[in-house]
Amino acid sequence: MRDNTKLRAFELADEVALLVYQITEKFPRSEQYGLTSQIRRAAVSVPSNIVEGSARESQADYIRFLNIAFGSLKELHYQLGLANRLGFLDNQNLSLIEPKIIETEKVLNSLIRTMRNS
């Protein structure tokens, strides 16, 4: 079993999840079960899948869960851009979270490549 808490990808994904909850607090109530819920679920999915993959015995399972986490991160990136275009997320908050998402994408992608090559 791997220790997910030592992974930079996990630390970043956890930070993104916390930021998402903070910035979606001001989304319209009419979106509570719509885009707000989708964004939050995608954000929580990233660190959750890293944790679940870390608990798996096989390398193939671990990589599969890392790939799921990466897919959720890309989904989140799109959804936040959509929320910005819809006027739910201001440019200041988007500028706060987007660099963190991009860094997480890079670190997670690097981890996936490293695991595939080992």
MDTraj code that builds the backbone (N, CA, C; nanometers):
import mdtraj as md
import numpy as np

residues = "MET ARG ASP ASN THR LYS LEU ARG ALA PHE GLU LEU ALA ASP GLU VAL ALA LEU LEU VAL TYR GLN ILE THR GLU LYS PHE PRO ARG SER GLU GLN TYR GLY LEU THR SER GLN ILE ARG ARG ALA ALA VAL SER VAL PRO SER ASN ILE VAL GLU GLY SER ALA ARG GLU SER GLN ALA ASP TYR ILE ARG PHE LEU ASN ILE ALA PHE GLY SER LEU LYS GLU LEU HIS TYR GLN LEU GLY LEU ALA ASN ARG LEU GLY PHE LEU ASP ASN GLN ASN LEU SER LEU ILE GLU PRO LYS ILE ILE GLU THR GLU LYS VAL LEU ASN SER LEU ILE ARG THR MET ARG ASN SER".split()
xyz = np.array([
    [0.0845, -0.1177, 0.0000],
    [0.0000, 0.0000, 0.0000],
    [0.0891, 0.1243, 0.0000],
    [0.0514, 0.2206, -0.0816],
    [0.1277, 0.3446, -0.0956],
    [0.0722, 0.4516, -0.0010],
    [0.1574, 0.5451, 0.0378],
    [0.1143, 0.6541, 0.1256],
    [0.0799, 0.7761, 0.0401],
    [-0.0477, 0.7957, 0.0164],
    [-0.0917, 0.9052, -0.0690],
    [-0.0572, 1.0419, -0.0117],
    [-0.0436, 1.0526, 0.1202],
    [-0.0177, 1.1829, 0.1820],
    [0.1206, 1.2372, 0.1475],
    [0.2079, 1.1518, 0.0962],
    [0.3421, 1.1956, 0.0581],
    [0.3497, 1.2389, -0.0878],
    [0.2399, 1.2269, -0.1586],
    [0.2382, 1.2619, -0.3006],
    [0.2049, 1.4090, -0.3195],
    [0.2857, 1.4780, -0.3973],
    [0.2587, 1.6185, -0.4305],
    [0.1257, 1.6311, -0.5052],
    [0.0967, 1.5330, -0.5908],
    [-0.0290, 1.5349, -0.6659],
    [-0.1483, 1.5335, -0.5704],
    [-0.1395, 1.4548, -0.4647],
    [-0.2486, 1.4499, -0.3670],
    [-0.2611, 1.5830, -0.2928],
    [-0.1494, 1.6399, -0.2498],
    [-0.1515, 1.7675, -0.1780],
    [-0.2182, 1.8760, -0.2630],
    [-0.1792, 1.8834, -0.3891],
    [-0.2369, 1.9837, -0.4789],
    [-0.3855, 1.9591, -0.5021],
    [-0.4223, 1.8335, -0.5254],
    [-0.5631, 1.7996, -0.5490],
    [-0.6480, 1.8335, -0.4276],
    [-0.5947, 1.8117, -0.3099],
    [-0.6661, 1.8453, -0.1866],
    [-0.6847, 1.9963, -0.1756],
    [-0.5814, 2.0728, -0.2089],
    [-0.5914, 2.2184, -0.2074],
    [-0.6966, 2.2670, -0.3068],
    [-0.6994, 2.2060, -0.4249],
    [-0.7988, 2.2432, -0.5260],
    [-0.9397, 2.2159, -0.4735],
    [-0.9599, 2.1014, -0.4116],
    [-1.0929, 2.0667, -0.3585],
    [-1.1377, 2.1698, -0.2546],
    [-1.0472, 2.2080, -0.1664],
    [-1.0819, 2.3086, -0.0654],
    [-1.1158, 2.4430, -0.1300],
    [-1.0365, 2.4837, -0.2281],
    [-1.0637, 2.6092, -0.2987],
    [-1.1981, 2.6056, -0.3705],
    [-1.2298, 2.4933, -0.4312],
    [-1.3565, 2.4797, -0.5034],
    [-1.4736, 2.5024, -0.4088],
    [-1.4681, 2.4441, -0.2913],
    [-1.5775, 2.4635, -0.1964],
    [-1.5906, 2.6110, -0.1570],
    [-1.4766, 2.6789, -0.1421],
    [-1.4806, 2.8205, -0.1051],
    [-1.5392, 2.9058, -0.2171],
    [-1.4948, 2.8827, -0.3405],
    [-1.5393, 2.9713, -0.4490],
    [-1.6799, 2.9396, -0.4982],
    [-1.7293, 2.8197, -0.4728],
    [-1.8661, 2.7874, -0.5165],
    [-1.9712, 2.8269, -0.4132],
    [-1.9289, 2.8727, -0.2978],
    [-2.0228, 2.9186, -0.1947],
    [-2.1130, 3.0300, -0.2473],
    [-2.0610, 3.1117, -0.3367],
    [-2.1356, 3.2284, -0.3848],
    [-2.2097, 3.2012, -0.5156],
    [-2.2093, 3.0773, -0.5610],
    [-2.2843, 3.0436, -0.6822],
    [-2.4339, 3.0579, -0.6528],
    [-2.5134, 3.0826, -0.7548],
    [-2.6583, 3.0976, -0.7336],
    [-2.7207, 2.9717, -0.6721],
    [-2.8171, 2.9933, -0.5862],
    [-2.8872, 2.8792, -0.5237],
    [-2.9542, 2.7907, -0.6292],
    [-2.9933, 2.8521, -0.7392],
    [-3.0583, 2.7748, -0.8456],
    [-2.9632, 2.6722, -0.9067],
    [-2.8337, 2.6882, -0.8838],
    [-2.7334, 2.5948, -0.9362],
    [-2.6863, 2.4941, -0.8313],
    [-2.7483, 2.4972, -0.7135],
    [-2.7058, 2.4097, -0.6042],
    [-2.7037, 2.2623, -0.6458],
    [-2.8018, 2.2202, -0.7219],
    [-2.8089, 2.0802, -0.7652],
    [-2.7645, 2.0634, -0.9095],
    [-2.7152, 2.1708, -0.9673],
    [-2.6686, 2.1681, -1.1057],
    [-2.5178, 2.1780, -1.1110],
    [-2.4709, 2.2885, -1.1652],
    [-2.3281, 2.3062, -1.1882],
    [-2.2476, 2.3078, -1.0582],
    [-2.3004, 2.3659, -0.9531],
    [-2.2281, 2.3678, -0.8245],
    [-2.1993, 2.2260, -0.7779],
    [-2.3001, 2.1414, -0.7832],
    [-2.2837, 2.0020, -0.7425],
    [-2.1837, 1.9294, -0.8319],
    [-2.1937, 1.9507, -0.9618],
    [-2.1022, 1.8852, -1.0570],
    [-1.9576, 1.9270, -1.0316],
    [-1.9356, 2.0555, -1.0109],
    [-1.8009, 2.1073, -0.9861],
    [-1.7444, 2.0489, -0.8578],
    [-1.8241, 2.0487, -0.7541],
    [-1.7765, 1.9964, -0.6255],
    [-1.7475, 1.8469, -0.6329],
    [-1.8329, 1.7733, -0.7021],
    [-1.8097, 1.6289, -0.7139],
    [-1.6835, 1.5994, -0.7933],
    [-1.6604, 1.6743, -0.9004],
    [-1.5385, 1.6547, -0.9790],
    [-1.4155, 1.6883, -0.8945],
    [-1.4236, 1.7974, -0.8173],
    [-1.3104, 1.8393, -0.7336],
    [-1.2770, 1.7356, -0.6273],
    [-1.3783, 1.6791, -0.5639],
    [-1.3575, 1.5783, -0.4598],
    [-1.3110, 1.4464, -0.5205],
    [-1.3515, 1.4202, -0.6425],
    [-1.3141, 1.2968, -0.7112],
    [-1.1636, 1.2856, -0.7326],
    [-1.0975, 1.3973, -0.7541],
    [-0.9536, 1.3936, -0.7846],
    [-0.8736, 1.3368, -0.6670],
    [-0.8737, 1.3997, -0.5495],
    [-0.7967, 1.3413, -0.4396],
    [-0.8528, 1.2058, -0.3939],
    [-0.9838, 1.1877, -0.4049],
    [-1.0439, 1.0600, -0.3633],
    [-0.9913, 0.9437, -0.4469],
    [-0.9791, 0.9651, -0.5776],
    [-0.9283, 0.8586, -0.6630],
    [-0.7791, 0.8351, -0.6435],
    [-0.7051, 0.9383, -0.6097],
    [-0.5636, 0.9188, -0.5758],
    [-0.5524, 0.8333, -0.4505],
    [-0.6350, 0.8620, -0.3501],
    [-0.6356, 0.7844, -0.2264],
    [-0.6756, 0.6392, -0.2541],
    [-0.7838, 0.6218, -0.3295],
    [-0.8292, 0.4853, -0.3571],
    [-0.7252, 0.4073, -0.4367],
    [-0.6657, 0.4703, -0.5352],
    [-0.5619, 0.4033, -0.6139],
    [-0.4418, 0.3655, -0.5292],
    [-0.4063, 0.4511, -0.4352],
    [-0.2923, 0.4238, -0.3477],
    [-0.3158, 0.3005, -0.2608],
    [-0.4408, 0.2704, -0.2344],
    [-0.4748, 0.1549, -0.1509],
    [-0.4793, 0.0240, -0.2301],
    [-0.4709, 0.0316, -0.3604],
    [-0.4768, -0.0879, -0.4447],
    [-0.3421, -0.1585, -0.4478],
    [-0.3490, -0.2891, -0.4572],
    [-0.2272, -0.3703, -0.4569],
    [-0.1527, -0.3655, -0.5896],
    [-0.2271, -0.3719, -0.6993],
    [-0.1596, -0.3829, -0.8289],
    [-0.1269, -0.2461, -0.8874],
    [-0.0171, -0.2432, -0.9592],
    [0.0265, -0.1217, -1.0282],
    [-0.0779, -0.0781, -1.1315],
    [-0.1355, -0.1753, -1.2013],
    [-0.2351, -0.1442, -1.3046],
    [-0.3572, -0.0754, -1.2436],
    [-0.4035, -0.1243, -1.1287],
    [-0.5170, -0.0601, -1.0615],
    [-0.4813, 0.0812, -1.0167],
    [-0.3616, 0.0962, -0.9638],
    [-0.3159, 0.2276, -0.9188],
    [-0.3180, 0.3266, -1.0352],
    [-0.2621, 0.2874, -1.1473],
    [-0.2583, 0.3741, -1.2647],
    [-0.3992, 0.4045, -1.3143],
    [-0.4869, 0.3048, -1.3100],
    [-0.6257, 0.3266, -1.3537],
    [-0.6940, 0.4341, -1.2703],
    [-0.6752, 0.4301, -1.1383],
    [-0.7363, 0.5311, -1.0513],
    [-0.6708, 0.6681, -1.0694],
    [-0.5413, 0.6707, -1.0968],
    [-0.4754, 0.7981, -1.1258],
    [-0.5313, 0.8589, -1.2542],
    [-0.5576, 0.7738, -1.3530],
    [-0.6179, 0.8213, -1.4778],
    [-0.7590, 0.8750, -1.4558],
    [-0.8351, 0.8099, -1.3706],
    [-0.9694, 0.8587, -1.3377],
    [-0.9585, 0.9952, -1.2696],
    [-0.8626, 1.0089, -1.1782],
    [-0.8404, 1.1370, -1.1107],
    [-0.8057, 1.2451, -1.2121],
    [-0.7201, 1.2113, -1.3088],
    [-0.6808, 1.3079, -1.4111],
    [-0.8017, 1.3489, -1.4955],
    [-0.8860, 1.2535, -1.5303],
    [-1.0067, 1.2847, -1.6063],
    [-1.0996, 1.3773, -1.5292],
    [-1.1151, 1.3532, -1.4002],
    [-1.1988, 1.4399, -1.3165],
    [-1.1403, 1.5806, -1.3084],
    [-1.0084, 1.5894, -1.3054],
    [-0.9430, 1.7196, -1.3002],
    [-0.9667, 1.7987, -1.4286],
    [-0.9593, 1.7320, -1.5423],
    [-0.9875, 1.7987, -1.6702],
    [-1.1337, 1.8413, -1.6767],
    [-1.2227, 1.7566, -1.6265],
    [-1.3649, 1.7895, -1.6208],
    [-1.3870, 1.9138, -1.5347],
    [-1.3224, 1.9185, -1.4203],
    [-1.3321, 2.0332, -1.3307],
    [-1.2834, 2.1608, -1.3992],
    [-1.1731, 2.1507, -1.4690],
    [-1.1159, 2.2662, -1.5383],
    [-1.2184, 2.3236, -1.6375],
    [-1.2813, 2.2363, -1.7140],
    [-1.3850, 2.2815, -1.8081],
    [-1.5031, 2.3456, -1.7338],
    [-1.5500, 2.2797, -1.6299],
    [-1.6685, 2.3274, -1.5584],
    [-1.6463, 2.4646, -1.4959],
    [-1.5265, 2.4894, -1.4457],
    [-1.4978, 2.6207, -1.3885],
    [-1.4938, 2.7276, -1.4972],
    [-1.4402, 2.6925, -1.6132],
    [-1.4429, 2.7859, -1.7261],
    [-1.5857, 2.8168, -1.7681],
    [-1.6699, 2.7145, -1.7695],
    [-1.8112, 2.7327, -1.8025],
    [-1.8787, 2.8238, -1.6988],
    [-1.8515, 2.7973, -1.5715],
    [-1.9097, 2.8797, -1.4649],
    [-1.8671, 3.0257, -1.4809],
    [-1.7453, 3.0477, -1.5241],
    [-1.6970, 3.1830, -1.5485],
    [-1.7730, 3.2470, -1.6641],
    [-1.7892, 3.1735, -1.7721],
    [-1.8602, 3.2272, -1.8887],
    [-2.0075, 3.2526, -1.8587],
    [-2.0650, 3.1765, -1.7668],
    [-2.2047, 3.1955, -1.7274],
    [-2.2214, 3.3082, -1.6253],
    [-2.1107, 3.3583, -1.5746],
    [-2.1162, 3.4675, -1.4780],
    [-2.1274, 3.4232, -1.3333],
    [-2.1114, 3.2944, -1.3054],
    [-2.1195, 3.2439, -1.1677],
    [-1.9862, 3.2590, -1.0950],
    [-1.8764, 3.2567, -1.1706],
    [-1.7420, 3.2607, -1.1143],
    [-1.6704, 3.3828, -1.1711],
    [-1.6297, 3.4730, -1.0828],
    [-1.5636, 3.5941, -1.1316],
    [-1.4187, 3.5648, -1.1729],
    [-1.3634, 3.6571, -1.2504],
    [-1.2276, 3.6391, -1.3023],
    [-1.1240, 3.6296, -1.1914],
    [-1.1460, 3.6992, -1.0823],
    [-1.0514, 3.6963, -0.9704],
    [-1.0416, 3.5552, -0.9111],
    [-1.1553, 3.4922, -0.8863],
    [-1.1536, 3.3562, -0.8311],
    [-1.1024, 3.2553, -0.9330],
    [-1.1352, 3.2753, -1.0600],
    [-1.0829, 3.1860, -1.1639],
    [-0.9310, 3.1976, -1.1698],
    [-0.8797, 3.3197, -1.1583],
    [-0.7348, 3.3423, -1.1595],
    [-0.6669, 3.2819, -1.0369],
    [-0.7422, 3.2681, -0.9306],
    [-0.6894, 3.2074, -0.8082],
    [-0.6762, 3.0563, -0.8220],
    [-0.7765, 2.9920, -0.8799],
    [-0.7784, 2.8457, -0.8827],
    [-0.7158, 2.7854, -1.0089],
    [-0.7251, 2.8548, -1.1206],
    [-0.6779, 2.7952, -1.2464],
    [-0.5300, 2.7569, -1.2454],
    [-0.4398, 2.8421, -1.1953],
    [-0.2989, 2.7996, -1.1910],
    [-0.2771, 2.6752, -1.1049],
    [-0.3551, 2.6628, -0.9982],
    [-0.3442, 2.5458, -0.9101],
    [-0.3912, 2.4198, -0.9831],
    [-0.4958, 2.4328, -1.0630],
    [-0.5449, 2.3192, -1.1413],
    [-0.4413, 2.2792, -1.2457],
    [-0.3843, 2.3774, -1.3136],
    [-0.2841, 2.3477, -1.4168],
    [-0.1618, 2.2800, -1.3548],
    [-0.1178, 2.3294, -1.2402],
    [-0.0049, 2.2656, -1.1716],
    [-0.0397, 2.1217, -1.1322],
    [-0.1606, 2.1011, -1.0827],
    [-0.2045, 1.9672, -1.0438],
    [-0.2087, 1.8753, -1.1648],
    [-0.2571, 1.9255, -1.2774],
    [-0.2591, 1.8458, -1.4008],
    [-0.1192, 1.8019, -1.4396],
    [-0.0243, 1.8930, -1.4325],
    [0.1138, 1.8617, -1.4703],
    [0.1751, 1.7581, -1.3758],
    [0.1575, 1.7784, -1.2466],
    [0.2158, 1.6879, -1.1476],
    [0.1508, 1.5493, -1.1565],
    [0.0195, 1.5453, -1.1693],
    [-0.0511, 1.4179, -1.1788],
    [-0.0150, 1.3451, -1.3078],
    [-0.0071, 1.4166, -1.4176],
    [0.0318, 1.3570, -1.5448],
    [0.1732, 1.2995, -1.5366],
    [0.2613, 1.3697, -1.4718],
    [0.3987, 1.3219, -1.4534],
    [0.4010, 1.1945, -1.3684],
    [0.3197, 1.1912, -1.2642],
    [0.3111, 1.0714, -1.1800],
    [0.2598, 0.9528, -1.2612],
    [0.1594, 0.9741, -1.3423],
    [0.1041, 0.8676, -1.4262],
    [0.2111, 0.8151, -1.5216],
    [0.2824, 0.9050, -1.5875],
    [0.3888, 0.8637, -1.6805],
    [0.4967, 0.7849, -1.6080],
    [0.5358, 0.8319, -1.4910],
    [0.6387, 0.7630, -1.4131],
    [0.5935, 0.6227, -1.3742],
    [0.4677, 0.6104, -1.3315],
    [0.4158, 0.4786, -1.2911],
    [0.4063, 0.3849, -1.4100],
    [0.3693, 0.4373, -1.5251],
    [0.3605, 0.3530, -1.6466],
    [0.4979, 0.3011, -1.6897],
    [0.5995, 0.3824, -1.6695],
    [0.7332, 0.3464, -1.7133],
    [0.8130, 0.2646, -1.6130],
    [0.7575, 0.2431, -1.4945],
    [0.8325, 0.1659, -1.3950],
    [0.7924, 0.0200, -1.3920],
])
top = md.Topology()
chain = top.add_chain()
for i, resn in enumerate(residues, 1):
    res = top.add_residue(resn, chain, resSeq=i)
    for name in ("N", "CA", "C"):
        top.add_atom(name, md.element.get_by_symbol(name[0]), res)
traj = md.Trajectory(xyz[None], top)
